[in-house]
Amino acid sequence: MTARQLLLRLTALSLAAAILVATAAIAEDEFETVELIPEDKAGFTATHVFAPITGLFRGGPGFWYDQRRLKIETTPPGAALDLFYVRKNFQKGYEQADSPVIVLLPSRIDAGDRDSITIRAFLDGYKQREISIRVRGKEEEILIELEPLANTLVAVTHLYFAGRASLTFLTKEALTFRVQHREGGYSIIFIETGTSDEATAVLSVVNDALVERVWSQQLGEDLVVRIELTPEAIARRVDLRQQQSHDPIRRLHSFTLNVIPPDGGAEAVRRTRSALARITGHQVSSCATRYDGDLHEHIEASVLARALTPKGSFVDPYLRAAMKRLGEISPGGQVVLGDGTRFRTSIPLELSAASSQASEVRGYLAILRQLVNELEPAANQRNTLRGLIAPEVTPADFDAIIDGAEAAERLCLTNAG
């Protein structure tokens, strides 16, 4: 290597080092700086006598006499930090900050041998973590890695039908929770549970005749869901009932809150029976089958099955009654599955078999659409139908699916005319 090449290489290394130093300086400027220095110094000990000598073996005199600077970061960043200065089990100082932060501490000679800093890190959706370090220690940088909460609210489904409402919360693990009554509604505290964007999005659009709105807030390790009832629900003094179950196939735990009128919905049952009696065969056949088929094509079969298969929900009797009515207005008193299997709904055993495979029955989605239209005002019809047949589909996606199905039905009617 020639002298010129050596000079060029040394110059390049010097520039690189300068850039790294400048970058580090800029990055450090972004750190918040707090001072955590007790008003009184630690007592005089033998350490003070020998510090000038022992410091020579620990990096020089500055080891004991320079002010301590502790750089604290968290992964992910942005955690709230509680900083405690502890001496002989007594708190001598306290500060709050957000990571990343630089904490200014007393010099080692001014700190006691047992002086320590306790750092408590909080971040919504993550486990709280606490660590302690000695003030006289050698640490200059601390990285606190936060772990996500063990349980997560992965999805929420909302259903309103026949004067009753329900909210189902799906989580990865079994829930520990508290339900608190408050003025105008309820608060549910899910212990050590985080949330997902999908669940939060569904909660933000919940609205029906009983539930005015729902919103969630992550408070450290706990998720708080607040339910605000409508004036009608408050006036009627609705009741709240809970139900828990486990889906072994999807490995999800469910917690359902049912909002029930004081009469148990007796009037709604009467209205539903009358509405079913008004539905005719023409309303679920002909071009209505195009609508029904388009929904089957664009909604996942598993989503339909989970919504329509009997599972102990308050809507099960209504879904069964709709299946029975579909058989009554269909040729031969039979409902037909996609594979051609037929069931006579006038026979209880066959009605149960058809209900257990409701997602495959031709015309079933069409009769549910008609039933919802008979019971609900136009503004609520789509949301109610979504809760019945596809609560796992987002409102925006469901609107697009319904638009497509209705367009297919209109095209059929145009061609038929």
VOFI-286872 format. One record per residue: residue in three letters; x negated, y negated, z negated of N, C-alpha, C in turn. Coordinates in steps of 0.02 Angstrom, whole numbers, padded with zeros to 5 digits, always signed. Last residue first. Layout:
AlaXYZXYZXYZ;...
END
This chain:
Gly+04393+00436+00812+04446+00391+00835+04445+00381+00909;Ala+04279+00510+00799+04343+00545+00796+04400+00502+00822;Asn+04183+00412+00805+04185+00462+00858+04251+00499+00860;Thr+04215+00346+00685+04217+00310+00748+04223+00359+00807;Leu+04193+00446+00590+04261+00419+00598+04268+00382+00665;Cys+04054+00462+00607+04100+00519+00619+04171+00493+00631;Leu+04011+00338+00565+03998+00360+00634+04044+00417+00653;Arg+04048+00344+00430+04080+00295+00475+04070+00314+00548;Glu+03962+00446+00385+04035+00455+00382+04070+00407+00429;Ala+03839+00386+00403+03853+00448+00439+03929+00461+00440;Ala+03853+00280+00313+03844+00266+00384+03860+00327+00426;Glu+03859+00349+00193+03918+00313+00215+03914+00295+00289;Ala+03728+00398+00190+03784+00445+00192+03848+00411+00216;Gly+03652+00279+00184+03644+00325+00240+03703+00373+00247;Asp+03697+00226+00063+03706+00188+00125+03701+00233+00185;Ile+03652+00326-00024+03724+00316-00014+03738+00277+00050;Ile+03513+00305-00014+03542+00370+00005+03617+00363+00019;Ala+03502+00175-00062+03481+00189+00006+03511+00255+00030;Asp+03547+00194-00193+03583+00148-00148+03566+00163-00076;Phe+03445+00276-00241+03512+00303-00233+03554+00259-00187;Asp+03337+00189-00244+03334+00247-00199+03404+00275-00187;Ala+03385+00099-00343+03368+00076-00275+03367+00133-00225;Pro+03403+00183-00458+03460+00148-00426+03445+00125-00355;Thr+03314+00341-00444+03317+00270-00462+03376+00236-00428;Val+03373+00497-00499+03355+00455-00442+03362+00382-00463;Glu+03425+00562-00606+03352+00557-00603+03328+00513-00545;Pro+03562+00573-00588+03537+00523-00635+03461+00514-00634;Ala+03657+00622-00484+03584+00615-00475+03555+00563-00522;Ile+03792+00635-00520+03763+00684-00474+03687+00680-00468;Leu+03827+00538-00622+03857+00605-00618+03816+00655-00578;Gly+03753+00424-00598+03748+00456-00663+03776+00527-00663;Arg+03801+00394-00470+03731+00412-00479+03721+00449-00545;Leu+03932+00357-00500+03920+00417-00460+03848+00441-00468;Thr+03906+00239-00572+03939+00295-00605+03927+00360-00567;Asn+03849+00161-00473+03809+00178-00532+03839+00236-00570;Arg+03955+00152-00381+03892+00184-00362+03852+00205-00424;Gln+04059+00085-00457+04068+00152-00428+04001+00187-00412;Asn+04064-00041-00507+04032+00010-00549+04029+00079-00516;Ala+04132-00120-00417+04064-00141-00437+04027-00087-00476;Ala+04259-00061-00407+04211-00055-00352+04140-00071-00374;Pro+04307+00024-00560+04309-00034-00514+04252-00028-00463;Glu+04350+00200-00570+04306+00143-00585+04317+00085-00537;Leu+04439+00302-00528+04435+00282-00599+04399+00216-00611;Glu+04432+00326-00393+04498+00321-00423+04495+00290-00493;Asn+04296+00339-00374+04330+00283-00342+04399+00272-00372;Val+04275+00461-00440+04245+00399-00467+04280+00338-00438;Leu+04343+00546-00351+04365+00540-00421+04338+00476-00452;Gln+04268+00532-00235+04337+00510-00235+04363+00501-00306;Arg+04146+00589-00277+04148+00520-00253+04219+00492-00257;Leu+04191+00717-00303+04168+00677-00359+04166+00603-00339;Ile+04220+00758-00174+04276+00751-00221+04255+00711-00283;Ala+04091+00756-00119+04143+00714-00091+04201+00704-00140;Leu+04025+00853-00189+04002+00784-00197+04055+00735-00170;Tyr+04096+00964-00140+04099+00947-00211+04076+00875-00224;Gly+04081+01002-00009+04136+00957-00025+04139+00935-00098;Arg+04009+01157-00048+04025+01108+00003+04085+01067-00018;Val+03902+01190-00182+03971+01194-00157+03985+01138-00107;Glu+03782+01179-00244+03782+01211-00178+03851+01213-00146;Ser+03800+01128-00369+03759+01089-00323+03759+01117-00252;Ala+03869+01228-00438+03905+01171-00412+03865+01131-00361;Gln+03851+01350-00496+03816+01337-00433+03845+01275-00398;Ser+03933+01352-00603+03862+01363-00616+03819+01352-00554;Ser+04056+01339-00541+04030+01282-00579+03955+01290-00593;Ala+04073+01467-00487+04067+01409-00442+04036+01350-00478;Ala+04086+01539-00606+04031+01555-00559+04019+01496-00512;Ser+04202+01483-00658+04139+01476-00695+04079+01489-00650;Leu+04291+01527-00560+04282+01455-00570+04216+01442-00608;Glu+04286+01662-00580+04258+01636-00518+04248+01560-00522;Leu+04349+01667-00705+04282+01694-00697+04248+01666-00634;Pro+04478+01607-00680+04429+01576-00726+04357+01602-00716;Ile+04546+01579-00526+04525+01634-00570+04469+01608-00615;Ser+04558+01471-00448+04615+01486-00490+04600+01543-00539;Thr+04450+01465-00365+04446+01427-00428+04506+01438-00473;Arg+04370+01587-00286+04438+01563-00297+04440+01529-00365;Phe+04227+01566-00184+04254+01577-00250+04325+01549-00254;Arg+04111+01627-00063+04175+01596-00079+04197+01614-00150;Thr+03961+01597+00027+03995+01630-00029+04057+01591-00048;Gly+03891+01523+00121+03953+01555+00142+03990+01591+00086;Asp+03786+01451+00076+03770+01515+00108+03832+01554+00129;Gly+03848+01341+00015+03809+01330+00076+03793+01395+00112;Leu+04011+01398-00039+03942+01378-00050+03906+01370+00017;Val+04178+01345-00051+04128+01381-00011+04059+01353-00026;Val+04328+01381-00141+04272+01336-00127+04218+01378-00094;Gln+04500+01417-00102+04431+01439-00114+04381+01381-00101;Gly+04630+01414-00059+04617+01404-00130+04546+01422-00150;Gly+04646+01419+00076+04643+01483+00041+04629+01476-00033;Pro+04568+01262+00096+04602+01319+00128+04592+01384+00088;Ser+04581+01157-00051+04543+01186+00003+04580+01245+00033;Ile+04643+01112-00163+04658+01075-00101+04619+01102-00041;Glu+04596+01199-00262+04668+01193-00251+04684+01160-00184;Gly+04458+01177-00263+04485+01241-00239+04558+01236-00222;Leu+04456+01049-00317+04430+01059-00250+04455+01125-00221;Arg+04505+01075-00445+04547+01038-00398+04523+01046-00327;Lys+04395+01143-00498+04459+01178-00493+04504+01142-00443;Met+04300+01041-00495+04289+01102-00456+04355+01140-00446;Ala+04358+00952-00586+04350+00931-00516+04338+00992-00471;Ala+04348+01028-00703+04414+01010-00677+04411+00989-00604;Arg+04209+01030-00715+04245+01093-00705+04315+01080-00676;Leu+04185+00896-00738+04156+00928-00679+04191+00993-00664;Tyr+04253+00882-00860+04275+00844-00801+04248+00875-00737;Pro+04179+00965-00947+04250+00980-00933+04276+00943-00871;Asp+04048+00898-00939+04059+00966-00914+04133+00982-00901;Val+04026+00777-00997+04056+00776-00930+04072+00846-00905;Phe+03961+00797-01116+04032+00778-01120+04066+00779-01052;Ser+03858+00946-01096+03869+00874-01094+03944+00859-01098;Gly+03822+01077-01085+03845+01053-01150+03857+00979-01154;Lys+03793+01104-00956+03737+01102-01003+03757+01076-01071;Pro+03832+01157-00791+03854+01147-00860+03796+01152-00909;Thr+03753+01069-00657+03761+01133-00692+03783+01120-00764;Leu+03729+00939-00611+03796+00968-00603+03807+01034-00639;Ala+03596+00901-00635+03650+00856-00652+03718+00891-00655;Arg+03518+01007-00591+03512+00986-00662+03570+00940-00682;Ala+03558+01008-00455+03573+01065-00499+03569+01045-00573;Leu+03508+00888-00405+03580+00900-00406+03598+00955-00455;Val+03372+00916-00420+03401+00858-00454+03477+00866-00459;Ser+03355+01026-00337+03343+01034-00409+03373+00976-00449;Ala+03379+00971-00211+03425+01021-00237+03417+01029-00313;Glu+03364+00796-00187+03332+00860-00200+03382+00908-00233;Ile+03458+00716-00066+03446+00722-00138+03418+00792-00151;His+03478+00729+00071+03430+00679+00048+03419+00678-00028;Glu+03571+00831+00095+03508+00830+00133+03456+00784+00102;His+03678+00800+00016+03641+00862+00003+03573+00862+00037;Leu+03719+00684+00084+03694+00680+00015+03653+00741-00003;Asp+03762+00740+00203+03705+00693+00204+03676+00685+00134;Gly+03872+00816+00163+03813+00849+00189+03752+00804+00189;Asp+03962+00714+00124+03940+00765+00076+03874+00798+00099;Tyr+03980+00649+00247+03955+00612+00188+03925+00661+00138;Arg+04036+00753+00316+03974+00724+00341+03940+00685+00284;Thr+04153+00774+00246+04102+00827+00243+04035+00802+00269;Ala+04229+00669+00283+04202+00667+00215+04148+00721+00206;Cys+04280+00702+00405+04219+00661+00404+04189+00654+00334;Ser+04354+00846+00341+04342+00807+00402+04277+00767+00395;Ser+04383+00826+00164+04370+00866+00224+04355+00819+00282;Val+04427+00754+00060+04364+00791+00049+04347+00835+00109;Gln+04546+00696+00095+04494+00652+00068+04428+00688+00056;His+04630+00799+00131+04604+00757+00184+04545+00714+00160;Gly+04673+00852+00009+04624+00889+00049+04593+00846+00103;Thr+04683+00720-00115+04711+00767-00066+04655+00800-00026;Ile+04706+00664-00280+04658+00678-00226+04687+00732-00181;Arg+04791+00655-00387+04805+00612-00328+04759+00628-00269;Ala+04739+00733-00485+04801+00756-00454+04817+00716-00391;Leu+04631+00656-00527+04618+00718-00490+04681+00742-00453;Ala+04702+00555-00596+04662+00538-00537+04648+00600-00495;Ser+04758+00626-00702+04802+00595-00653+04765+00578-00589;Arg+04640+00663-00768+04685+00714-00742+04732+00686-00689;Thr+04593+00536-00803+04554+00578-00758+04598+00633-00727;Arg+04690+00491-00893+04679+00455-00830+04642+00498-00780;Arg+04671+00584-00997+04736+00580-00962+04728+00545-00895;Val+04541+00552-01034+04556+00620-01009+04621+00619-00970;Ala+04557+00423-01082+04517+00434-01021+04530+00503-00991;Glu+04628+00448-01198+04661+00411-01144+04623+00421-01079;Ala+04530+00515-01273+04592+00549-01254+04627+00514-01196;Gly+04405+00481-01325+04416+00475-01253+04480+00509-01229;Gly+04396+00480-01460+04364+00535-01425+04374+00534-01350;Asp+04443+00369-01518+04493+00421-01504+04463+00481-01468;Pro+04328+00287-01524+04354+00318-01585+04406+00373-01573;Pro+04211+00326-01389+04265+00286-01419+04296+00323-01478;Ile+04036+00352-01397+04102+00383-01392+04155+00337-01424;Val+03885+00377-01329+03926+00323-01356+03999+00342-01343;Asn+03755+00487-01364+03821+00480-01334+03860+00424-01369;Leu+03591+00513-01330+03635+00473-01371+03701+00465-01333;Thr+03478+00647-01322+03535+00613-01292+03575+00576-01345;Phe+03323+00701-01282+03360+00673-01338+03415+00630-01308;Ser+03224+00837-01226+03274+00784-01213+03309+00765-01277;His+03064+00886-01170+03113+00883-01225+03161+00826-01210;Leu+03000+00990-01041+03018+00924-01066+03069+00931-01123;Arg+02964+01091-00951+02926+01079-01012+02937+01008-01039;Arg+03039+01130-00846+03000+01069-00836+02956+01052-00896;Ile+03085+01247-00910+03058+01249-00842+03014+01189-00829;Pro+03136+01218-01035+03075+01258-01031+03044+01259-00962;Asp+03197+01083-01106+03198+01111-01038+03133+01151-01029;His+03290+01068-01254+03224+01078-01223+03233+01110-01155;Ser+03383+00944-01349+03374+01008-01314+03305+01011-01284;Gln+03497+00854-01453+03429+00869-01432+03426+00937-01399;Gln+03606+00719-01483+03600+00788-01458+03528+00798-01434;Gln+03715+00612-01577+03649+00631-01552+03649+00705-01531;Arg+03833+00478-01564+03816+00547-01580+03752+00567-01545;Leu+03920+00340-01621+03858+00362-01589+03843+00433-01612;Asp+04077+00260-01583+04035+00302-01625+03974+00323-01586;Val+04150+00095-01573+04128+00159-01544+04081+00195-01592;Arg+04246-00010-01601+04207+00025-01651+04186+00095-01627;Arg+04309-00094-01516+04338-00026-01523+04302+00016-01575;Ala+04226-00204-01522+04294-00210-01546+04326-00142-01558;Ile+04112-00150-01462+04108-00172-01532+04178-00176-01561;Ala+04159-00127-01333+04136-00071-01373+04133-00089-01447;Glu+04187-00260-01294+04241-00210-01296+04221-00151-01340;Pro+04061-00321-01296+04112-00342-01344+04169-00292-01351;Thr+03938-00187-01278+03982-00239-01251+04032-00261-01304;Leu+03783-00166-01370+03849-00145-01348+03889-00204-01319;Glu+03616-00139-01341+03665-00191-01356+03732-00171-01327;Ile+03483-00052-01404+03545-00044-01365+03595-00098-01388;Arg+03310-00040-01395+03367-00075-01423+03427-00071-01376;Val+03177+00058-01440+03228+00048-01388+03289+00017-01421;Val+03008+00057-01474+03073+00036-01499+03120+00023-01440;Leu+02877+00165-01505+02918+00136-01452+02987+00120-01481;Asp+02722+00150-01594+02793+00166-01592+02828+00130-01534;Glu+02594+00104-01603+02602+00175-01587+02676+00194-01578;Gly+02633-00056-01556+02578-00013-01578+02589+00059-01555;Leu+02777-00059-01493+02748-00091-01552+02694-00046-01580;Gln+02854-00088-01344+02802-00047-01375+02771-00086-01433;Gln+03023-00095-01313+02965-00134-01334+02915-00087-01368;Ser+03165-00099-01201+03116-00064-01243+03057-00111-01258;Trp+03342-00121-01186+03273-00141-01171+03227-00107-01221;Val+03502-00126-01115+03454-00087-01154+03385-00113-01137;Arg+03670-00195-01121+03602-00189-01094+03559-00149-01142;Glu+03803-00152-01148+03789-00216-01115+03720-00215-01082;Val+03898-00012-01141+03830-00035-01155+03815-00097-01114;Leu+04029+00005-01096+04015+00009-01168+03946-00019-01186;Ala+04033-00008-00959+04088-00039-00998+04074-00038-01073;Asp+03857-00037-00925+03922-00006-00911+03975-00038-00956;Asn+03688-00031-00881+03746-00074-00895+03809-00037-00878;Val+03517-00028-00858+03575+00006-00889+03629-00045-00905;Val+03401-00081-00810+03461-00090-00769+03522-00055-00798;Ser+03298-00051-00897+03311-00121-00883+03375-00133-00843;Leu+03286+00087-00896+03316+00054-00954+03337-00017-00938;Val+03216+00104-00775+03285+00128-00782+03320+00093-00840;Ala+03091+00047-00808+03130+00020-00753+03203+00041-00758;Thr+03045+00130-00911+03059+00060-00925+03103+00029-00871;Ala+03024+00248-00838+03074+00246-00891+03094+00174-00907;Glu+02921+00206-00750+02985+00232-00724+03040+00227-00776;Asp+02816+00173-00835+02847+00120-00794+02915+00142-00769;Ser+02834+00251-00996+02810+00250-00927+02845+00194-00890;Thr+02775+00244-01168+02826+00245-01116+02794+00244-01047;Gly+02732+00334-01320+02723+00282-01270+02778+00286-01218;Thr+02753+00366-01490+02775+00381-01422+02762+00321-01377;Glu+02760+00366-01633+02699+00386-01596+02716+00408-01525;Ile+02935+00377-01644+02871+00375-01680+02815+00402-01635;Phe+03054+00275-01585+03021+00338-01568+02950+00335-01596;Ile+03191+00202-01648+03118+00199-01654+03090+00269-01640;Ile+03326+00116-01588+03298+00184-01595+03222+00176-01596;Ser+03459+00016-01640+03388+00019-01623+03365+00091-01635;Tyr+03620-00043-01581+03577+00004-01617+03504-00005-01596;Gly+03740-00175-01602+03713-00116-01568+03670-00073-01612;Gly+03786-00285-01672+03796-00284-01599+03767-00224-01564;Glu+03672-00270-01798+03728-00310-01774+03731-00309-01698;Arg+03621-00098-01805+03609-00169-01814+03669-00207-01786;His+03570+00060-01861+03625+00017-01839+03608-00055-01854;Gln+03439+00159-01805+03460+00108-01852+03518+00067-01822;Val+03361+00312-01799+03414+00272-01768+03440+00223-01821;Arg+03199+00374-01773+03247+00346-01821+03298+00305-01781;Phe+03104+00523-01729+03137+00459-01716+03181+00438-01775;Thr+03003+00627-01641+03018+00606-01709+03045+00535-01703;Leu+03028+00744-01509+03029+00676-01535+03037+00674-01611;Ala+02919+00859-01430+02978+00847-01471+02973+00779-01505;Glu+02839+00794-01280+02840+00831-01342+02905+00817-01380;Lys+02874+00721-01166+02830+00779-01160+02832+00824-01221;Thr+03049+00674-01146+02980+00664-01171+02940+00728-01164;Leu+03189+00584-01097+03149+00644-01084+03076+00631-01103;Phe+03342+00532-01156+03270+00516-01155+03231+00581-01148;Thr+03497+00481-01100+03454+00539-01114+03382+00519-01104;Leu+03643+00407-01147+03574+00393-01128+03533+00453-01148;Ser+03815+00391-01103+03760+00428-01134+03694+00404-01105;Ala+03987+00348-01131+03921+00334-01102+03869+00377-01138;Arg+04160+00354-01081+04105+00373-01126+04039+00360-01091;Gly+04260+00330-00989+04261+00294-01052+04208+00312-01101;Ala+04225+00411-00878+04287+00423-00916+04284+00392-00985;Phe+04052+00386-00887+04108+00416-00852+04166+00425-00902;Tyr+03884+00352-00866+03947+00325-00892+04003+00357-00852;Leu+03717+00388-00900+03781+00412-00873+03839+00377-00907;His+03546+00385-00868+03603+00350-00895+03666+00375-00861;Thr+03386+00447-00914+03445+00451-00871+03504+00418-00907;Val+03213+00422-00908+03276+00407-00942+03332+00415-00892;Ala+03047+00490-00933+03106+00473-00892+03165+00459-00936;Val+02942+00499-01021+02927+00505-00950+02986+00485-00906;Leu+02873+00444-01157+02940+00442-01128+02931+00441-01052;Thr+02751+00546-01232+02767+00493-01183+02839+00500-01161;Asn+02635+00586-01361+02701+00592-01332+02716+00532-01287;Ala+02506+00551-01398+02519+00620-01378+02586+00628-01343;Leu+02436+00400-01332+02480+00434-01379+02498+00504-01352;Pro+02264+00397-01277+02336+00386-01266+02377+00425-01318;Glu+02127+00337-01375+02162+00394-01345+02236+00377-01334;Leu+01991+00227-01348+02058+00238-01375+02092+00295-01338;Glu+01828+00204-01394+01870+00237-01344+01937+00255-01375;Ile+01729+00072-01423+01782+00111-01455+01827+00139-01401;Leu+01564+00034-01432+01617+00049-01383+01667+00095-01416;Ile+01455-00087-01489+01502-00035-01510+01554-00027-01454;Glu+01288-00141-01506+01347-00135-01463+01390-00076-01486;Glu+01196-00131-01605+01206-00197-01575+01268-00199-01530;Glu+01149-00045-01751+01195-00051-01694+01200-00123-01670;Lys+01073-00028-01863+01038-00050-01803+01084-00061-01743;Gly+01136-00092-02023+01121-00042-01973+01088-00071-01911;Arg+01178-00180-02116+01106-00174-02108+01086-00121-02056;Val+01312-00157-02110+01288-00221-02085+01213-00219-02075;Arg+01371+00000-02052+01334-00038-02102+01308-00103-02072;Ile+01538+00025-01991+01466+00025-01981+01433-00016-02035;Ser+01686+00117-01957+01648+00074-02002+01574+00081-01986;Ile+01841+00123-01864+01772+00144-01876+01739+00095-01923;Glu+01999+00178-01808+01962+00138-01856+01892+00167-01865;Arg+02136+00167-01695+02071+00196-01713+02033+00149-01759;Gln+02298+00215-01641+02256+00168-01679+02191+00203-01697;Lys+02332+00275-01479+02324+00288-01550+02279+00235-01581;Tyr+02429+00175-01364+02369+00213-01382+02367+00223-01458;Gly+02533+00091-01338+02530+00153-01300+02471+00197-01316;Asp+02444-00057-01373+02509-00026-01360+02502+00035-01316;Leu+02308-00043-01479+02329-00058-01411+02394-00021-01397;Phe+02193-00084-01605+02263-00069-01587+02273-00086-01513;Ala+02061-00044-01716+02081-00062-01648+02152-00039-01634;Arg+01964-00102-01844+02026-00065-01831+02053-00090-01764;Ile+01813-00090-01922+01845-00114-01861+01906-00070-01848;Thr+01722-00144-02057+01774-00097-02036+01810-00127-01977;Ile+01557-00159-02104+01610-00189-02063+01658-00134-02043;Ser+01475-00166-02264+01496-00133-02203+01549-00174-02167;Asp+01348-00157-02389+01394-00198-02349+01411-00163-02284;Arg+01254-00091-02460+01318-00055-02450+01368-00098-02412;Asp+01149-00179-02468+01136-00114-02438+01200-00076-02423;Gly+01208-00344-02421+01191-00292-02468+01182-00225-02433;Ala+01131-00474-02323+01184-00425-02334+01160-00373-02385;Asp+01022-00550-02300+01076-00582-02339+01133-00534-02353;Ile+00945-00469-02220+00919-00485-02287+00972-00517-02331;Arg+01018-00464-02102+01014-00404-02144+00990-00419-02214;Ser+01122-00609-02082+01060-00572-02071+01058-00513-02119;Pro+01300-00593-02053+01242-00619-02088+01179-00579-02070;Leu+01369-00591-01884+01363-00565-01951+01303-00597-01986;Leu+01481-00621-01757+01421-00647-01789+01422-00626-01862;Val+01539-00522-01629+01549-00538-01700+01482-00561-01729;Ile+01614-00536-01476+01549-00537-01509+01560-00562-01581;Val+01730-00432-01388+01716-00486-01435+01644-00479-01460;Pro+01853-00385-01262+01787-00380-01294+01772-00441-01337;Ser+01974-00373-01396+01913-00349-01363+01913-00372-01290;Asp+02026-00506-01499+02042-00459-01445+01978-00438-01412;Ala+02035-00525-01679+02010-00542-01613+02037-00491-01563;Gln+02029-00583-01847+02065-00548-01794+02037-00571-01727;Glu+01941-00559-02003+01954-00595-01941+01994-00551-01893;Tyr+01885-00573-02169+01933-00542-02122+01943-00588-02062;Gly+01784-00532-02313+01800-00572-02254+01847-00535-02208;Lys+01772-00449-02419+01740-00514-02424+01756-00560-02365;Gln+01850-00327-02510+01851-00363-02447+01824-00433-02457;Phe+01755-00206-02599+01796-00266-02601+01792-00302-02533;Asn+01665-00102-02599+01737-00085-02598+01783-00146-02605;Lys+01544-00171-02584+01559-00134-02645+01634-00124-02654;Arg+01612-00265-02459+01553-00260-02503+01574-00228-02568;Val+01667-00282-02293+01677-00249-02358+01610-00245-02395;Tyr+01756-00368-02177+01689-00366-02207+01698-00339-02278;Phe+01856-00315-02043+01851-00323-02116+01777-00320-02137;Leu+01955-00353-01908+01885-00347-01930+01881-00363-02004;Asp+02063-00288-01792+02060-00313-01860+01989-00300-01885;Leu+02098-00317-01622+02049-00293-01672+02060-00327-01739;Ala+02188-00260-01482+02185-00306-01539+02140-00276-01593;Ala+02114-00225-01323+02143-00202-01386+02138-00258-01439;Gly+02055-00253-01202+02114-00292-01221+02145-00271-01286;Pro+02008-00102-01110+01996-00166-01143+02062-00199-01164;Pro+02037+00075-01153+02037+00017-01108+02027-00049-01146;Thr+01892+00040-01237+01915+00071-01175+01984+00101-01187;Thr+01816-00106-01306+01860-00048-01310+01876-00023-01240;Glu+01673-00179-01387+01716-00169-01329+01760-00108-01341;Ile+01573-00291-01473+01624-00239-01479+01667-00238-01417;Lys+01415-00334-01529+01459-00337-01471+01507-00277-01474;Leu+01352-00426-01657+01379-00360-01641+01429-00367-01584;Arg+01212-00500-01720+01265-00509-01669+01287-00439-01648;Arg+01138-00569-01866+01162-00509-01830+01216-00528-01781;Gln+01000-00681-01872+01072-00669-01880+01093-00609-01837;Asp+00841-00623-01936+00883-00649-01882+00957-00635-01896;Tyr+00777-00555-02041+00795-00626-02051+00837-00656-01995;Trp+00746-00421-02014+00779-00439-02077+00809-00509-02077;Phe+00695-00426-01884+00741-00372-01903+00779-00391-01966;Gly+00599-00524-01871+00667-00540-01854+00717-00487-01873;Pro+00476-00463-01896+00509-00500-01950+00582-00516-01936;Gly+00484-00302-01807+00459-00369-01820+00498-00404-01875;Gly+00527-00172-01795+00535-00217-01738+00512-00287-01749;Arg+00497-00108-01910+00566-00103-01884+00579-00154-01828;Phe+00379-00133-01967+00388-00065-01942+00458-00055-01911;Leu+00392-00260-02013+00342-00248-01961+00350-00179-01929;Gly+00483-00250-02116+00506-00276-02052+00457-00263-01996;Thr+00407-00214-02224+00446-00161-02191+00472-00184-02124;Ile+00352-00343-02255+00309-00287-02236+00349-00234-02197;Pro+00457-00428-02284+00406-00450-02235+00361-00393-02212;Ala+00530-00346-02381+00555-00358-02314+00502-00381-02265;Phe+00495-00330-02513+00456-00292-02464+00478-00304-02392;Val+00583-00416-02580+00511-00420-02592+00471-00388-02536;His+00710-00377-02539+00687-00445-02523+00611-00451-02531;Thr+00719-00250-02595+00715-00257-02522+00689-00325-02502;Ala+00742-00265-02727+00673-00252-02706+00664-00259-02631;Thr+00864-00400-02724+00841-00332-02738+00769-00325-02716;Phe+00990-00517-02761+00919-00506-02748+00900-00435-02769;Gly+01158-00492-02690+01109-00504-02743+01038-00488-02723;Ala+01221-00568-02538+01211-00511-02583+01157-00527-02634;Lys+01300-00731-02534+01251-00681-02512+01248-00624-02562;Asp+01464-00793-02503+01408-00779-02548+01364-00725-02520;Glu+01551-00798-02394+01526-00860-02422+01465-00849-02467;Pro+01519-00681-02259+01545-00698-02326+01514-00764-02351;Ile+01555-00694-02092+01500-00701-02140+01529-00721-02207;Leu+01598-00680-01948+01620-00641-02005+01563-00639-02056;Glu+01654-00768-01810+01605-00766-01863+01634-00729-01923;Val+01677-00726-01638+01704-00740-01704+01648-00732-01755;Thr+01700-00751-01467+01651-00749-01521+01685-00768-01587;Glu+01747-00662-01320+01765-00706-01375+01712-00698-01430;Phe+01655-00651-01169+01672-00623-01233+01695-00677-01281;Glu+01607-00713-01059+01679-00698-01058+01702-00669-01125;Asp+01473-00719-01076+01510-00781-01085+01585-00769-01088;Glu+01433-00594-01035+01437-00607-01107+01475-00671-01122;Ala+01433-00612-00897+01481-00565-00927+01489-00578-01001;Ile+01327-00703-00886+01395-00723-00865+01447-00679-00898;Ala+01223-00622-00932+01239-00684-00967+01309-00708-00951;Ala+01223-00521-00837+01237-00504-00907+01257-00566-00947;Thr+01187-00597-00726+01252-00563-00727+01272-00546-00798;Ala+01058-00637-00763+01110-00688-00752+01179-00657-00755;Val+00995-00512-00768+00998-00554-00828+01053-00606-00822;Leu+01009-00473-00635+01039-00433-00689+01047-00473-00752;Ile+00934-00572-00571+01005-00566-00556+01041-00527-00612;Ala+00807-00544-00622+00838-00609-00636+00913-00607-00625;Ala+00785-00419-00568+00788-00426-00640+00823-00491-00659;Ala+00780-00453-00433+00832-00407-00457+00841-00414-00532;Leu+00666-00535-00432+00731-00563-00414+00788-00519-00440;Ser+00569-00440-00467+00580-00498-00509+00648-00530-00496;Leu+00575-00353-00359+00593-00328-00426+00608-00386-00473;Ala+00530-00438-00258+00598-00410-00255+00621-00386-00323;Thr+00398-00460-00301+00445-00517-00295+00517-00493-00295;Leu+00346-00333-00291+00350-00364-00357+00398-00423-00357;Arg+00354-00318-00152+00392-00273-00196+00400-00304-00265;Leu+00265-00418-00108+00336-00420-00088+00378-00377-00134;Leu+00145-00371-00163+00171-00436-00183+00245-00442-00168;Leu+00129-00251-00093+00136-00250-00166+00167-00315-00192;Gln+00113-00300+00036+00171-00258+00021+00184-00256-00055;Arg-00010-00368+00018+00050-00405+00039+00114-00366+00022;Ala-00098-00267-00013-00085-00318-00064-00022-00357-00047;Thr-00032-00107+00045-00073-00168+00051-00054-00218-00004;Met-00043+00060+00000+00000+00000+00000-00045-00062+00000;
END
